[in-house]
Amino acid sequence: MKRPSLGSLLLALIPFIAMCFSVSLWDRIYPMVLGIPFNFFWLILWTLLIPPCLWGAYRLERRSASHPRGPRREGATR
């Protein structure tokens, strides 16, 4: 089994970090965005941004799988 690339791991971790560890950055105030509390807006926003982030991680993995690293030996088969 191939290990995931660093780029795809970082791209997949962005939503997790944004949803779990950023609360302390904006929890001191109570603003409203589009008529809903900011913390609820923040969670909805990242719930909508998770699929594009994971799609990007998937595309990075597909690209790295289709272009293997290192020199190929002559006569080697896939």
PyMOL Python script that loads the backbone (N, CA, C, O; Angstrom):
from pymol import cmd

cmd.read_pdbstr("""\
ATOM      1  N   MET A   1       0.842  -1.174   0.000  1.00  0.00           N
ATOM      2  CA  MET A   1       0.000   0.000   0.000  1.00  0.00           C
ATOM      3  C   MET A   1       0.888   1.238   0.000  1.00  0.00           C
ATOM      4  O   MET A   1       1.849   1.328   0.765  1.00  0.00           O
ATOM      5  N   LYS A   2       0.559   2.183  -0.859  1.00  0.00           N
ATOM      6  CA  LYS A   2       1.333   3.409  -1.011  1.00  0.00           C
ATOM      7  C   LYS A   2       0.958   4.417   0.076  1.00  0.00           C
ATOM      8  O   LYS A   2      -0.215   4.589   0.409  1.00  0.00           O
ATOM      9  N   ARG A   3       1.974   5.072   0.616  1.00  0.00           N
ATOM     10  CA  ARG A   3       1.728   6.111   1.616  1.00  0.00           C
ATOM     11  C   ARG A   3       1.230   7.373   0.924  1.00  0.00           C
ATOM     12  O   ARG A   3       1.684   7.686  -0.177  1.00  0.00           O
ATOM     13  N   PRO A   4       0.310   8.101   1.542  1.00  0.00           N
ATOM     14  CA  PRO A   4      -0.172   9.347   0.927  1.00  0.00           C
ATOM     15  C   PRO A   4       0.919  10.403   0.909  1.00  0.00           C
ATOM     16  O   PRO A   4       1.809  10.414   1.758  1.00  0.00           O
ATOM     17  N   SER A   5       0.834  11.284  -0.067  1.00  0.00           N
ATOM     18  CA  SER A   5       1.822  12.356  -0.182  1.00  0.00           C
ATOM     19  C   SER A   5       1.579  13.406   0.899  1.00  0.00           C
ATOM     20  O   SER A   5       0.480  13.517   1.443  1.00  0.00           O
ATOM     21  N   LEU A   6       2.609  14.162   1.191  1.00  0.00           N
ATOM     22  CA  LEU A   6       2.518  15.198   2.215  1.00  0.00           C
ATOM     23  C   LEU A   6       1.496  16.264   1.824  1.00  0.00           C
ATOM     24  O   LEU A   6       0.747  16.746   2.673  1.00  0.00           O
ATOM     25  N   GLY A   7       1.463  16.631   0.544  1.00  0.00           N
ATOM     26  CA  GLY A   7       0.507  17.639   0.088  1.00  0.00           C
ATOM     27  C   GLY A   7      -0.935  17.216   0.288  1.00  0.00           C
ATOM     28  O   GLY A   7      -1.762  18.020   0.718  1.00  0.00           O
ATOM     29  N   SER A   8      -1.244  15.970  -0.015  1.00  0.00           N
ATOM     30  CA  SER A   8      -2.623  15.514   0.145  1.00  0.00           C
ATOM     31  C   SER A   8      -2.998  15.403   1.627  1.00  0.00           C
ATOM     32  O   SER A   8      -4.139  15.676   1.999  1.00  0.00           O
ATOM     33  N   LEU A   9      -2.052  15.008   2.463  1.00  0.00           N
ATOM     34  CA  LEU A   9      -2.336  14.968   3.899  1.00  0.00           C
ATOM     35  C   LEU A   9      -2.608  16.365   4.446  1.00  0.00           C
ATOM     36  O   LEU A   9      -3.546  16.561   5.218  1.00  0.00           O
ATOM     37  N   LEU A  10      -1.797  17.322   4.051  1.00  0.00           N
ATOM     38  CA  LEU A  10      -1.998  18.696   4.524  1.00  0.00           C
ATOM     39  C   LEU A  10      -3.321  19.263   4.032  1.00  0.00           C
ATOM     40  O   LEU A  10      -4.025  19.949   4.773  1.00  0.00           O
ATOM     41  N   LEU A  11      -3.656  18.976   2.784  1.00  0.00           N
ATOM     42  CA  LEU A  11      -4.921  19.467   2.239  1.00  0.00           C
ATOM     43  C   LEU A  11      -6.119  18.835   2.953  1.00  0.00           C
ATOM     44  O   LEU A  11      -7.143  19.491   3.147  1.00  0.00           O
ATOM     45  N   ALA A  12      -5.995  17.590   3.333  1.00  0.00           N
ATOM     46  CA  ALA A  12      -7.081  16.919   4.051  1.00  0.00           C
ATOM     47  C   ALA A  12      -7.168  17.370   5.507  1.00  0.00           C
ATOM     48  O   ALA A  12      -8.239  17.294   6.109  1.00  0.00           O
ATOM     49  N   LEU A  13      -6.065  17.833   6.077  1.00  0.00           N
ATOM     50  CA  LEU A  13      -6.074  18.278   7.474  1.00  0.00           C
ATOM     51  C   LEU A  13      -6.601  19.697   7.656  1.00  0.00           C
ATOM     52  O   LEU A  13      -6.987  20.066   8.765  1.00  0.00           O
ATOM     53  N   ILE A  14      -6.627  20.492   6.606  1.00  0.00           N
ATOM     54  CA  ILE A  14      -7.083  21.888   6.715  1.00  0.00           C
ATOM     55  C   ILE A  14      -8.488  21.983   7.310  1.00  0.00           C
ATOM     56  O   ILE A  14      -8.667  22.733   8.270  1.00  0.00           O
ATOM     57  N   PRO A  15      -9.501  21.265   6.796  1.00  0.00           N
ATOM     58  CA  PRO A  15     -10.831  21.387   7.398  1.00  0.00           C
ATOM     59  C   PRO A  15     -10.884  20.905   8.848  1.00  0.00           C
ATOM     60  O   PRO A  15     -11.566  21.500   9.682  1.00  0.00           O
ATOM     61  N   PHE A  16     -10.159  19.823   9.142  1.00  0.00           N
ATOM     62  CA  PHE A  16     -10.142  19.308  10.516  1.00  0.00           C
ATOM     63  C   PHE A  16      -9.597  20.358  11.482  1.00  0.00           C
ATOM     64  O   PHE A  16     -10.184  20.608  12.535  1.00  0.00           O
ATOM     65  N   ILE A  17      -8.484  20.964  11.119  1.00  0.00           N
ATOM     66  CA  ILE A  17      -7.875  21.985  11.972  1.00  0.00           C
ATOM     67  C   ILE A  17      -8.785  23.205  12.077  1.00  0.00           C
ATOM     68  O   ILE A  17      -8.949  23.768  13.159  1.00  0.00           O
ATOM     69  N   ALA A  18      -9.378  23.614  10.954  1.00  0.00           N
ATOM     70  CA  ALA A  18     -10.252  24.797  10.958  1.00  0.00           C
ATOM     71  C   ALA A  18     -11.488  24.584  11.820  1.00  0.00           C
ATOM     72  O   ALA A  18     -11.944  25.513  12.488  1.00  0.00           O
ATOM     73  N   MET A  19     -12.034  23.372  11.813  1.00  0.00           N
ATOM     74  CA  MET A  19     -13.247  23.130  12.588  1.00  0.00           C
ATOM     75  C   MET A  19     -12.960  22.850  14.057  1.00  0.00           C
ATOM     76  O   MET A  19     -13.755  23.227  14.918  1.00  0.00           O
ATOM     77  N   CYS A  20     -11.861  22.210  14.357  1.00  0.00           N
ATOM     78  CA  CYS A  20     -11.610  21.774  15.731  1.00  0.00           C
ATOM     79  C   CYS A  20     -10.761  22.734  16.553  1.00  0.00           C
ATOM     80  O   CYS A  20     -11.013  22.916  17.744  1.00  0.00           O
ATOM     81  N   PHE A  21      -9.764  23.347  15.937  1.00  0.00           N
ATOM     82  CA  PHE A  21      -8.796  24.094  16.721  1.00  0.00           C
ATOM     83  C   PHE A  21      -8.851  25.600  16.525  1.00  0.00           C
ATOM     84  O   PHE A  21      -8.052  26.315  17.130  1.00  0.00           O
ATOM     85  N   SER A  22      -9.758  26.109  15.709  1.00  0.00           N
ATOM     86  CA  SER A  22      -9.822  27.557  15.512  1.00  0.00           C
ATOM     87  C   SER A  22     -10.870  28.218  16.385  1.00  0.00           C
ATOM     88  O   SER A  22     -10.991  29.443  16.372  1.00  0.00           O
ATOM     89  N   VAL A  23     -11.620  27.456  17.133  1.00  0.00           N
ATOM     90  CA  VAL A  23     -12.702  28.020  17.944  1.00  0.00           C
ATOM     91  C   VAL A  23     -12.183  29.068  18.911  1.00  0.00           C
ATOM     92  O   VAL A  23     -12.835  30.094  19.108  1.00  0.00           O
ATOM     93  N   SER A  24     -11.043  28.842  19.511  1.00  0.00           N
ATOM     94  CA  SER A  24     -10.529  29.799  20.492  1.00  0.00           C
ATOM     95  C   SER A  24     -10.157  31.142  19.859  1.00  0.00           C
ATOM     96  O   SER A  24     -10.034  32.142  20.566  1.00  0.00           O
ATOM     97  N   LEU A  25      -9.979  31.177  18.550  1.00  0.00           N
ATOM     98  CA  LEU A  25      -9.630  32.428  17.874  1.00  0.00           C
ATOM     99  C   LEU A  25     -10.828  33.370  17.742  1.00  0.00           C
ATOM    100  O   LEU A  25     -10.660  34.589  17.761  1.00  0.00           O
ATOM    101  N   TRP A  26     -12.019  32.819  17.609  1.00  0.00           N
ATOM    102  CA  TRP A  26     -13.174  33.674  17.382  1.00  0.00           C
ATOM    103  C   TRP A  26     -14.281  33.505  18.415  1.00  0.00           C
ATOM    104  O   TRP A  26     -15.372  34.044  18.224  1.00  0.00           O
ATOM    105  N   ASP A  27     -14.045  32.794  19.476  1.00  0.00           N
ATOM    106  CA  ASP A  27     -15.094  32.512  20.454  1.00  0.00           C
ATOM    107  C   ASP A  27     -15.323  33.640  21.458  1.00  0.00           C
ATOM    108  O   ASP A  27     -16.238  33.550  22.277  1.00  0.00           O
ATOM    109  N   ARG A  28     -14.530  34.678  21.414  1.00  0.00           N
ATOM    110  CA  ARG A  28     -14.647  35.749  22.409  1.00  0.00           C
ATOM    111  C   ARG A  28     -15.736  36.776  22.076  1.00  0.00           C
ATOM    112  O   ARG A  28     -16.118  37.565  22.940  1.00  0.00           O
ATOM    113  N   ILE A  29     -16.230  36.777  20.862  1.00  0.00           N
ATOM    114  CA  ILE A  29     -17.249  37.745  20.460  1.00  0.00           C
ATOM    115  C   ILE A  29     -18.471  36.994  19.942  1.00  0.00           C
ATOM    116  O   ILE A  29     -18.411  35.790  19.691  1.00  0.00           O
ATOM    117  N   TYR A  30     -19.563  37.702  19.787  1.00  0.00           N
ATOM    118  CA  TYR A  30     -20.794  37.066  19.353  1.00  0.00           C
ATOM    119  C   TYR A  30     -21.358  37.800  18.127  1.00  0.00           C
ATOM    120  O   TYR A  30     -22.417  38.421  18.217  1.00  0.00           O
ATOM    121  N   PRO A  31     -20.673  37.734  17.004  1.00  0.00           N
ATOM    122  CA  PRO A  31     -21.203  38.397  15.806  1.00  0.00           C
ATOM    123  C   PRO A  31     -22.235  37.514  15.098  1.00  0.00           C
ATOM    124  O   PRO A  31     -22.339  36.314  15.353  1.00  0.00           O
ATOM    125  N   MET A  32     -22.982  38.141  14.214  1.00  0.00           N
ATOM    126  CA  MET A  32     -23.953  37.434  13.384  1.00  0.00           C
ATOM    127  C   MET A  32     -23.507  37.545  11.931  1.00  0.00           C
ATOM    128  O   MET A  32     -23.062  38.605  11.493  1.00  0.00           O
ATOM    129  N   VAL A  33     -23.627  36.462  11.193  1.00  0.00           N
ATOM    130  CA  VAL A  33     -23.317  36.443   9.766  1.00  0.00           C
ATOM    131  C   VAL A  33     -24.513  35.816   9.058  1.00  0.00           C
ATOM    132  O   VAL A  33     -24.907  34.691   9.366  1.00  0.00           O
ATOM    133  N   LEU A  34     -25.081  36.543   8.118  1.00  0.00           N
ATOM    134  CA  LEU A  34     -26.269  36.086   7.384  1.00  0.00           C
ATOM    135  C   LEU A  34     -27.408  35.690   8.321  1.00  0.00           C
ATOM    136  O   LEU A  34     -28.177  34.774   8.032  1.00  0.00           O
ATOM    137  N   GLY A  35     -27.502  36.391   9.441  1.00  0.00           N
ATOM    138  CA  GLY A  35     -28.596  36.155  10.383  1.00  0.00           C
ATOM    139  C   GLY A  35     -28.395  34.973  11.315  1.00  0.00           C
ATOM    140  O   GLY A  35     -29.306  34.636  12.071  1.00  0.00           O
ATOM    141  N   ILE A  36     -27.231  34.331  11.287  1.00  0.00           N
ATOM    142  CA  ILE A  36     -26.966  33.212  12.201  1.00  0.00           C
ATOM    143  C   ILE A  36     -25.703  33.511  12.997  1.00  0.00           C
ATOM    144  O   ILE A  36     -24.849  34.272  12.542  1.00  0.00           O
ATOM    145  N   PRO A  37     -25.579  32.920  14.181  1.00  0.00           N
ATOM    146  CA  PRO A  37     -24.362  33.150  14.973  1.00  0.00           C
ATOM    147  C   PRO A  37     -23.114  32.715  14.204  1.00  0.00           C
ATOM    148  O   PRO A  37     -23.148  31.760  13.429  1.00  0.00           O
ATOM    149  N   PHE A  38     -22.022  33.429  14.432  1.00  0.00           N
ATOM    150  CA  PHE A  38     -20.795  33.183  13.680  1.00  0.00           C
ATOM    151  C   PHE A  38     -20.290  31.759  13.837  1.00  0.00           C
ATOM    152  O   PHE A  38     -19.826  31.167  12.863  1.00  0.00           O
ATOM    153  N   ASN A  39     -20.368  31.187  15.047  1.00  0.00           N
ATOM    154  CA  ASN A  39     -19.847  29.834  15.216  1.00  0.00           C
ATOM    155  C   ASN A  39     -20.629  28.820  14.380  1.00  0.00           C
ATOM    156  O   ASN A  39     -20.041  27.877  13.851  1.00  0.00           O
ATOM    157  N   PHE A  40     -21.928  28.999  14.256  1.00  0.00           N
ATOM    158  CA  PHE A  40     -22.729  28.114  13.413  1.00  0.00           C
ATOM    159  C   PHE A  40     -22.391  28.342  11.933  1.00  0.00           C
ATOM    160  O   PHE A  40     -22.277  27.390  11.162  1.00  0.00           O
ATOM    161  N   PHE A  41     -22.235  29.606  11.552  1.00  0.00           N
ATOM    162  CA  PHE A  41     -21.825  29.926  10.182  1.00  0.00           C
ATOM    163  C   PHE A  41     -20.475  29.298   9.856  1.00  0.00           C
ATOM    164  O   PHE A  41     -20.296  28.748   8.769  1.00  0.00           O
ATOM    165  N   TRP A  42     -19.525  29.373  10.786  1.00  0.00           N
ATOM    166  CA  TRP A  42     -18.180  28.816  10.585  1.00  0.00           C
ATOM    167  C   TRP A  42     -18.247  27.305  10.337  1.00  0.00           C
ATOM    168  O   TRP A  42     -17.593  26.794   9.428  1.00  0.00           O
ATOM    169  N   LEU A  43     -19.027  26.605  11.137  1.00  0.00           N
ATOM    170  CA  LEU A  43     -19.147  25.154  10.970  1.00  0.00           C
ATOM    171  C   LEU A  43     -19.847  24.791   9.660  1.00  0.00           C
ATOM    172  O   LEU A  43     -19.450  23.834   8.996  1.00  0.00           O
ATOM    173  N   ILE A  44     -20.874  25.537   9.285  1.00  0.00           N
ATOM    174  CA  ILE A  44     -21.549  25.283   8.007  1.00  0.00           C
ATOM    175  C   ILE A  44     -20.589  25.553   6.854  1.00  0.00           C
ATOM    176  O   ILE A  44     -20.530  24.777   5.900  1.00  0.00           O
ATOM    177  N   LEU A  45     -19.834  26.654   6.935  1.00  0.00           N
ATOM    178  CA  LEU A  45     -18.871  26.993   5.886  1.00  0.00           C
ATOM    179  C   LEU A  45     -17.863  25.872   5.685  1.00  0.00           C
ATOM    180  O   LEU A  45     -17.617  25.463   4.551  1.00  0.00           O
ATOM    181  N   TRP A  46     -17.281  25.371   6.760  1.00  0.00           N
ATOM    182  CA  TRP A  46     -16.276  24.316   6.620  1.00  0.00           C
ATOM    183  C   TRP A  46     -16.895  22.988   6.232  1.00  0.00           C
ATOM    184  O   TRP A  46     -16.235  22.165   5.598  1.00  0.00           O
ATOM    185  N   THR A  47     -18.138  22.763   6.596  1.00  0.00           N
ATOM    186  CA  THR A  47     -18.819  21.553   6.130  1.00  0.00           C
ATOM    187  C   THR A  47     -18.967  21.597   4.611  1.00  0.00           C
ATOM    188  O   THR A  47     -18.877  20.565   3.946  1.00  0.00           O
ATOM    189  N   LEU A  48     -19.195  22.791   4.063  1.00  0.00           N
ATOM    190  CA  LEU A  48     -19.293  22.938   2.607  1.00  0.00           C
ATOM    191  C   LEU A  48     -17.927  22.931   1.930  1.00  0.00           C
ATOM    192  O   LEU A  48     -17.833  22.587   0.752  1.00  0.00           O
ATOM    193  N   LEU A  49     -16.861  23.304   2.647  1.00  0.00           N
ATOM    194  CA  LEU A  49     -15.527  23.336   2.062  1.00  0.00           C
ATOM    195  C   LEU A  49     -14.775  22.007   2.158  1.00  0.00           C
ATOM    196  O   LEU A  49     -13.747  21.834   1.502  1.00  0.00           O
ATOM    197  N   ILE A  50     -15.267  21.078   2.955  1.00  0.00           N
ATOM    198  CA  ILE A  50     -14.605  19.779   3.080  1.00  0.00           C
ATOM    199  C   ILE A  50     -14.544  19.032   1.747  1.00  0.00           C
ATOM    200  O   ILE A  50     -13.467  18.556   1.388  1.00  0.00           O
ATOM    201  N   PRO A  51     -15.647  18.904   0.990  1.00  0.00           N
ATOM    202  CA  PRO A  51     -15.548  18.166  -0.281  1.00  0.00           C
ATOM    203  C   PRO A  51     -14.521  18.739  -1.261  1.00  0.00           C
ATOM    204  O   PRO A  51     -13.780  17.956  -1.855  1.00  0.00           O
ATOM    205  N   PRO A  52     -14.431  20.066  -1.466  1.00  0.00           N
ATOM    206  CA  PRO A  52     -13.374  20.547  -2.364  1.00  0.00           C
ATOM    207  C   PRO A  52     -11.964  20.245  -1.852  1.00  0.00           C
ATOM    208  O   PRO A  52     -11.074  19.937  -2.644  1.00  0.00           O
ATOM    209  N   CYS A  53     -11.755  20.330  -0.541  1.00  0.00           N
ATOM    210  CA  CYS A  53     -10.431  20.017   0.004  1.00  0.00           C
ATOM    211  C   CYS A  53     -10.085  18.551  -0.212  1.00  0.00           C
ATOM    212  O   CYS A  53      -8.967  18.231  -0.614  1.00  0.00           O
ATOM    213  N   LEU A  54     -11.025  17.667   0.048  1.00  0.00           N
ATOM    214  CA  LEU A  54     -10.759  16.238  -0.135  1.00  0.00           C
ATOM    215  C   LEU A  54     -10.644  15.885  -1.611  1.00  0.00           C
ATOM    216  O   LEU A  54      -9.887  14.981  -1.965  1.00  0.00           O
ATOM    217  N   TRP A  55     -11.377  16.575  -2.479  1.00  0.00           N
ATOM    218  CA  TRP A  55     -11.238  16.355  -3.917  1.00  0.00           C
ATOM    219  C   TRP A  55      -9.830  16.751  -4.365  1.00  0.00           C
ATOM    220  O   TRP A  55      -9.211  16.055  -5.170  1.00  0.00           O
ATOM    221  N   GLY A  56      -9.330  17.867  -3.842  1.00  0.00           N
ATOM    222  CA  GLY A  56      -7.970  18.284  -4.172  1.00  0.00           C
ATOM    223  C   GLY A  56      -6.938  17.279  -3.687  1.00  0.00           C
ATOM    224  O   GLY A  56      -5.971  16.991  -4.392  1.00  0.00           O
ATOM    225  N   ALA A  57      -7.134  16.746  -2.493  1.00  0.00           N
ATOM    226  CA  ALA A  57      -6.216  15.719  -1.981  1.00  0.00           C
ATOM    227  C   ALA A  57      -6.265  14.475  -2.855  1.00  0.00           C
ATOM    228  O   ALA A  57      -5.232  13.869  -3.139  1.00  0.00           O
ATOM    229  N   TYR A  58      -7.458  14.096  -3.280  1.00  0.00           N
ATOM    230  CA  TYR A  58      -7.620  12.938  -4.168  1.00  0.00           C
ATOM    231  C   TYR A  58      -6.910  13.170  -5.499  1.00  0.00           C
ATOM    232  O   TYR A  58      -6.241  12.274  -6.014  1.00  0.00           O
ATOM    233  N   ARG A  59      -7.055  14.367  -6.052  1.00  0.00           N
ATOM    234  CA  ARG A  59      -6.390  14.676  -7.323  1.00  0.00           C
ATOM    235  C   ARG A  59      -4.869  14.645  -7.176  1.00  0.00           C
ATOM    236  O   ARG A  59      -4.173  14.178  -8.078  1.00  0.00           O
ATOM    237  N   LEU A  60      -4.351  15.130  -6.063  1.00  0.00           N
ATOM    238  CA  LEU A  60      -2.910  15.065  -5.828  1.00  0.00           C
ATOM    239  C   LEU A  60      -2.434  13.614  -5.772  1.00  0.00           C
ATOM    240  O   LEU A  60      -1.382  13.274  -6.314  1.00  0.00           O
ATOM    241  N   GLU A  61      -3.208  12.779  -5.120  1.00  0.00           N
ATOM    242  CA  GLU A  61      -2.833  11.366  -5.025  1.00  0.00           C
ATOM    243  C   GLU A  61      -2.904  10.679  -6.385  1.00  0.00           C
ATOM    244  O   GLU A  61      -2.031   9.878  -6.720  1.00  0.00           O
ATOM    245  N   ARG A  62      -3.920  10.979  -7.160  1.00  0.00           N
ATOM    246  CA  ARG A  62      -4.020  10.370  -8.500  1.00  0.00           C
ATOM    247  C   ARG A  62      -2.877  10.810  -9.386  1.00  0.00           C
ATOM    248  O   ARG A  62      -2.342  10.014 -10.158  1.00  0.00           O
ATOM    249  N   ARG A  63      -2.496  12.088  -9.280  1.00  0.00           N
ATOM    250  CA  ARG A  63      -1.405  12.588 -10.100  1.00  0.00           C
ATOM    251  C   ARG A  63      -0.089  11.926  -9.682  1.00  0.00           C
ATOM    252  O   ARG A  63       0.713  11.558 -10.540  1.00  0.00           O
ATOM    253  N   SER A  64       0.139  11.773  -8.380  1.00  0.00           N
ATOM    254  CA  SER A  64       1.383  11.156  -7.939  1.00  0.00           C
ATOM    255  C   SER A  64       1.396   9.662  -8.257  1.00  0.00           C
ATOM    256  O   SER A  64       2.468   9.089  -8.447  1.00  0.00           O
ATOM    257  N   ALA A  65       0.239   9.025  -8.317  1.00  0.00           N
ATOM    258  CA  ALA A  65       0.180   7.602  -8.660  1.00  0.00           C
ATOM    259  C   ALA A  65       0.424   7.392 -10.150  1.00  0.00           C
ATOM    260  O   ALA A  65       0.972   6.363 -10.546  1.00  0.00           O
ATOM    261  N   SER A  66       0.026   8.356 -10.981  1.00  0.00           N
ATOM    262  CA  SER A  66       0.206   8.195 -12.420  1.00  0.00           C
ATOM    263  C   SER A  66       1.612   8.587 -12.871  1.00  0.00           C
ATOM    264  O   SER A  66       2.021   8.244 -13.980  1.00  0.00           O
ATOM    265  N   HIS A  67       2.350   9.296 -12.030  1.00  0.00           N
ATOM    266  CA  HIS A  67       3.727   9.681 -12.331  1.00  0.00           C
ATOM    267  C   HIS A  67       4.630   9.132 -11.228  1.00  0.00           C
ATOM    268  O   HIS A  67       4.945   9.850 -10.279  1.00  0.00           O
ATOM    269  N   PRO A  68       5.047   7.886 -11.338  1.00  0.00           N
ATOM    270  CA  PRO A  68       5.888   7.324 -10.277  1.00  0.00           C
ATOM    271  C   PRO A  68       7.229   8.036 -10.187  1.00  0.00           C
ATOM    272  O   PRO A  68       7.773   8.497 -11.191  1.00  0.00           O
ATOM    273  N   ARG A  69       7.741   8.118  -8.992  1.00  0.00           N
ATOM    274  CA  ARG A  69       9.010   8.803  -8.757  1.00  0.00           C
ATOM    275  C   ARG A  69      10.173   7.866  -9.003  1.00  0.00           C
ATOM    276  O   ARG A  69      10.038   6.645  -8.922  1.00  0.00           O
ATOM    277  N   GLY A  70      11.297   8.446  -9.301  1.00  0.00           N
ATOM    278  CA  GLY A  70      12.521   7.672  -9.450  1.00  0.00           C
ATOM    279  C   GLY A  70      12.668   7.107 -10.841  1.00  0.00           C
ATOM    280  O   GLY A  70      11.697   7.009 -11.590  1.00  0.00           O
ATOM    281  N   PRO A  71      13.877   6.740 -11.181  1.00  0.00           N
ATOM    282  CA  PRO A  71      14.102   6.185 -12.515  1.00  0.00           C
ATOM    283  C   PRO A  71      13.549   4.768 -12.636  1.00  0.00           C
ATOM    284  O   PRO A  71      13.602   3.977 -11.694  1.00  0.00           O
ATOM    285  N   ARG A  72      13.023   4.472 -13.806  1.00  0.00           N
ATOM    286  CA  ARG A  72      12.499   3.141 -14.060  1.00  0.00           C
ATOM    287  C   ARG A  72      13.608   2.289 -14.654  1.00  0.00           C
ATOM    288  O   ARG A  72      14.405   2.753 -15.470  1.00  0.00           O
ATOM    289  N   ARG A  73      13.642   1.058 -14.235  1.00  0.00           N
ATOM    290  CA  ARG A  73      14.617   0.137 -14.824  1.00  0.00           C
ATOM    291  C   ARG A  73      14.089  -0.314 -16.166  1.00  0.00           C
ATOM    292  O   ARG A  73      12.889  -0.531 -16.338  1.00  0.00           O
ATOM    293  N   GLU A  74      14.978  -0.451 -17.097  1.00  0.00           N
ATOM    294  CA  GLU A  74      14.586  -0.888 -18.416  1.00  0.00           C
ATOM    295  C   GLU A  74      14.121  -2.335 -18.336  1.00  0.00           C
ATOM    296  O   GLU A  74      14.778  -3.178 -17.725  1.00  0.00           O
ATOM    297  N   GLY A  75      13.005  -2.606 -18.947  1.00  0.00           N
ATOM    298  CA  GLY A  75      12.459  -3.958 -18.932  1.00  0.00           C
ATOM    299  C   GLY A  75      11.535  -4.210 -17.761  1.00  0.00           C
ATOM    300  O   GLY A  75      10.940  -5.284 -17.680  1.00  0.00           O
ATOM    301  N   ALA A  76      11.390  -3.248 -16.839  1.00  0.00           N
ATOM    302  CA  ALA A  76      10.495  -3.446 -15.707  1.00  0.00           C
ATOM    303  C   ALA A  76       9.057  -3.271 -16.161  1.00  0.00           C
ATOM    304  O   ALA A  76       8.758  -2.401 -16.980  1.00  0.00           O
ATOM    305  N   THR A  77       8.189  -4.080 -15.640  1.00  0.00           N
ATOM    306  CA  THR A  77       6.767  -3.988 -15.967  1.00  0.00           C
ATOM    307  C   THR A  77       6.012  -3.453 -14.784  1.00  0.00           C
ATOM    308  O   THR A  77       6.467  -3.553 -13.644  1.00  0.00           O
ATOM    309  N   ARG A  78       4.875  -2.893 -15.046  1.00  0.00           N
ATOM    310  CA  ARG A  78       4.045  -2.350 -13.967  1.00  0.00           C
ATOM    311  C   ARG A  78       3.102  -3.375 -13.455  1.00  0.00           C
ATOM    312  O   ARG A  78       2.323  -3.097 -12.544  1.00  0.00           O
TER     313      ARG A  78
END
""", "prot")
cmd.dss("prot")
cmd.show_as("cartoon", "prot")
cmd.util.cbc("prot")
cmd.orient("prot")
